[in-house]
Amino acid sequence: MDSRKQMEGGKLKLSTKGRYGLRAFIDLAVCGEGQPVSLASIAQRQEISVSYLEQLMAKLRKAGLVESVRGVNGGYSLARPADEISVGDVLRALEGDLAPVECAGIGTDSGAHCSGSSQCVSKIVWKRINDSINDTVDSIYIGELVRESKTIN
């Protein structure tokens, strides 16, 4: 199993990078309409340390999902409209591949080799699960979550 993910109680779990990073990203989208948002304000609302947010934002910036603005009124803003950024974009920027298992037969790691791949039928299961995860997170857009947050707050 990929070291970034954990199995606990039979459930696949994303790391804190994925969970906290998505929360912070949604917060940025909700609170940053047209202006940069400081990490301190996100940290306070989401109860995440500023130093951890700095690490997460560095990954999101490298992936081209956020931009940083320096200065007194600086902070972070989305690099593209929220309706053009999927949950999958954010999670992959933070976690990397979202496949639940490492399996050469499902094509998530083209460099992986498995001597039994040609006879293995369980790879069909892993491929379907992987495709389902990716289809789901790629069909949920940050803009949708921003609109949803406004109806519940």
C-alpha positions as CSV (number, residue, x, y, z in Angstrom):
1,M,0.0,0.0,0.0
2,D,1.2,3.5,-0.8
3,S,2.8,5.1,2.3
4,R,0.7,8.3,1.9
5,K,-2.5,6.4,2.6
6,Q,-3.5,4.3,5.5
7,M,-5.8,1.4,6.0
8,E,-7.6,1.6,9.3
9,G,-10.6,-0.5,10.2
10,G,-10.8,-1.7,6.6
11,K,-11.2,1.8,5.2
12,L,-8.8,3.6,2.8
13,K,-8.0,7.0,4.2
14,L,-6.3,10.0,2.6
15,S,-3.4,11.5,4.6
16,T,-3.8,14.8,6.5
17,K,-2.3,16.5,3.4
18,G,-5.3,15.6,1.4
19,R,-7.9,16.1,4.1
20,Y,-6.6,19.4,5.5
21,G,-5.5,20.6,2.1
22,L,-8.9,20.2,0.6
23,R,-10.5,22.0,3.5
24,A,-8.0,24.9,3.2
25,F,-8.5,25.1,-0.5
26,I,-12.3,25.3,-0.2
27,D,-11.9,27.9,2.5
28,L,-9.7,29.9,0.2
29,A,-12.3,29.7,-2.6
30,V,-15.1,30.7,-0.2
31,C,-13.3,33.6,1.4
32,G,-11.1,34.8,-1.4
33,E,-13.7,36.0,-3.9
34,G,-11.6,38.6,-5.7
35,Q,-9.0,39.1,-3.0
36,P,-6.0,37.2,-1.5
37,V,-6.6,35.3,1.7
38,S,-3.9,35.2,4.4
39,L,-2.8,31.8,5.7
40,A,-3.3,33.1,9.2
41,S,-7.1,33.6,8.5
42,I,-7.4,30.1,6.9
43,A,-5.5,28.6,9.9
44,Q,-7.8,30.2,12.4
45,R,-11.0,29.2,10.6
46,Q,-9.8,25.6,9.8
47,E,-7.8,25.0,12.9
48,I,-4.7,24.1,10.9
49,S,-1.2,25.4,11.8
50,V,0.2,28.2,9.5
51,S,3.4,26.2,9.0
52,Y,1.5,23.2,7.8
53,L,-0.6,25.4,5.5
54,E,2.6,26.8,4.0
55,Q,3.6,23.3,3.0
56,L,0.2,22.5,1.5
57,M,0.1,25.8,-0.4
58,A,3.6,25.2,-1.8
59,K,2.3,22.0,-3.3
60,L,-0.9,23.7,-4.6
61,R,1.2,26.5,-6.1
62,K,3.6,24.1,-7.8
63,A,0.5,22.4,-9.4
64,G,-0.7,25.8,-10.7
65,L,-3.9,25.8,-8.5
66,V,-3.1,28.8,-6.3
67,E,-1.1,32.0,-6.6
68,S,0.6,33.9,-3.9
69,V,0.5,37.6,-3.5
70,R,3.1,39.4,-1.4
71,G,2.7,42.5,0.7
72,V,0.5,43.8,3.5
73,N,-2.7,42.7,1.9
74,G,-1.1,39.6,0.5
75,G,-2.1,36.0,0.8
76,Y,-3.2,33.3,-1.6
77,S,-5.9,33.2,-4.3
78,L,-7.1,30.6,-6.8
79,A,-5.1,30.5,-10.0
80,R,-8.2,29.6,-12.0
81,P,-12.0,30.0,-11.5
82,A,-13.4,27.6,-8.9
83,D,-15.7,26.1,-11.5
84,E,-12.6,24.9,-13.4
85,I,-10.8,23.2,-10.6
86,S,-12.0,19.7,-9.5
87,V,-11.5,18.0,-6.1
88,G,-9.4,15.5,-8.1
89,D,-7.0,18.3,-9.2
90,V,-6.5,19.4,-5.6
91,L,-6.2,15.9,-4.1
92,R,-3.7,14.7,-6.8
93,A,-1.6,17.9,-6.2
94,L,-1.4,17.1,-2.5
95,E,-1.4,13.3,-2.5
96,G,-0.2,12.2,-5.9
97,D,-1.8,9.2,-7.4
98,L,-5.1,8.3,-5.7
99,A,-5.0,4.6,-6.6
100,P,-6.0,2.5,-3.5
101,V,-3.3,-0.1,-4.2
102,E,-0.1,-0.3,-6.2
103,C,-0.8,-2.5,-9.1
104,A,1.2,-2.6,-12.4
105,G,-1.9,-4.0,-14.1
106,I,-4.0,-0.9,-13.7
107,G,-1.6,1.5,-15.3
108,T,-1.2,4.0,-12.4
109,D,2.6,3.5,-12.4
110,S,3.9,2.8,-15.9
111,G,7.3,2.0,-14.4
112,A,6.0,-0.7,-12.2
113,H,6.5,-4.3,-13.2
114,C,4.6,-7.3,-11.9
115,S,5.6,-10.8,-13.0
116,G,2.1,-12.1,-12.6
117,S,0.2,-9.3,-14.3
118,S,-0.7,-11.2,-17.4
119,Q,-2.5,-13.9,-15.5
120,C,-3.9,-11.7,-12.7
121,V,-7.7,-11.0,-12.8
122,S,-7.8,-9.1,-9.5
123,K,-6.3,-6.2,-11.4
124,I,-9.8,-5.8,-13.0
125,V,-11.1,-5.0,-9.5
126,W,-8.4,-2.5,-8.7
127,K,-8.8,-0.8,-12.1
128,R,-12.5,-0.4,-11.6
129,I,-12.1,1.0,-8.1
130,N,-9.3,3.3,-9.3
131,D,-11.5,4.5,-12.2
132,S,-14.4,5.0,-9.9
133,I,-12.4,7.1,-7.4
134,N,-11.0,9.3,-10.2
135,D,-14.3,9.7,-11.9
136,T,-15.9,10.8,-8.6
137,V,-13.3,13.3,-7.5
138,D,-13.0,14.7,-11.1
139,S,-16.7,15.3,-11.3
140,I,-16.9,17.5,-8.2
141,Y,-15.8,21.1,-8.7
142,I,-14.7,23.5,-6.1
143,G,-17.2,26.1,-7.4
144,E,-20.0,23.6,-6.6
145,L,-18.6,23.2,-3.0
146,V,-18.4,27.0,-2.6
147,R,-22.1,27.4,-3.6
148,E,-23.0,24.5,-1.2
149,S,-21.1,26.1,1.7
150,K,-23.1,29.3,1.3
151,T,-26.4,27.4,1.7
152,I,-25.3,25.8,4.9
153,N,-23.7,28.8,6.6
